[in-house]
């Protein structure tokens, strides 16, 4: 294999050509912990690109060495004031603060709480397909994949139906940040402020009128009388919206696109619906909705034989881990029966392993079931356009016919 020019962070190339799979393959084979000096953020000297499955697990499972809190988990370099504020949320916290927050929010995500949503998710999927069925054509992203998780999260937090439109609009302004056609930094900040205020209103209401729902549960003190502060609740609410929407939307959109590109697998699913659960997991491996996340070294250390200095930026490329030939047989094949499928689409294990993974899998399974039953002839009706982002592997529009 020729030595490719390495640039893993050019958003334009993600938009036009998708993830740099050839570069990832070369790096996994020759430089699995690679000093990526170019293409970083202005004023930041570069970063370590970690591309192998095992090394990403190693980083994820050692928050004492690879911190989420020091400079957040984003590739972007935030000002110190933003970093301090973000540490109140679980995503950008380290133990012991993370352990405390995770313990409190876990209560809302038990299999019982998620299982209870199953019939509502089924109704939501049916409603979305009802809305487009008569048209014979739709934008799979705008009409199905995007509204599904917004409505499910609205359901999860018990937002009244009349607020769902507002939640959808705010969500889109928050998630489109990387793409100037969709949002701008000012718009993003404004939308976050409005979402935070919305969360405060919801919390206030539940404190006066408790219900048997997740928001009420999150606002109650835990067994040891500890509880989320109002600010922690607001940040967590925003994280649910940010973490639960775009990811699920892109797993659904990118997964369906994979079916259009591999019609033999679609046929296989129609003939064998028992494969729906493994197909849903393969969506997440194949798409890797979160391309990369960042950690910061807390001390001098070594990873895969490479010296890393305290303060260095370390970036985990989940998309690359999910194509690692040391872990997956035929990783370049979209195989809906893949089992086991130890993909890192939900993170590399350790304390930050995705809190919403059971909910995401439930949504994808129910969606697949609905489409196979009601629109088995769905096909691509034009070109799918990709999001301009190096952090999110996303699809903006995908015309379909059925
Ligand atoms: C296919 C869909 C999804 C994907 C690919 C995904 C991916 C991820 C990844 C990679 C992480 C690890 C973060 C890290 O290591 O720093 C994570 C964490 C998280 N996810 Fe998801 N996620 C999905 C769906 C959801 C949903 C539906 C929700 C909630 C409704 C959710 C809520 C969260 C939260 C709260 C965290 C932070 C956990 C912590 O820091 O302890 N995710 N997710």
Boltz pocket constraint, residues with backbone or C-beta under 6 A from the ligand:
constraints:
  - pocket:
      binder: B
      contacts: [[A, 60], [A, 68], [A, 73], [A, 90], [A, 91], [A, 92], [A, 102], [A, 153], [A, 239], [A, 240], [A, 243], [A, 244], [A, 245], [A, 247], [A, 248], [A, 251], [A, 284], [A, 288], [A, 289], [A, 290], [A, 293], [A, 344], [A, 345], [A, 346], [A, 347], [A, 348], [A, 349], [A, 351], [A, 352], [A, 353], [A, 354], [A, 355], [A, 356], [A, 357], [A, 359], [A, 360]]
      max_distance: 6.0
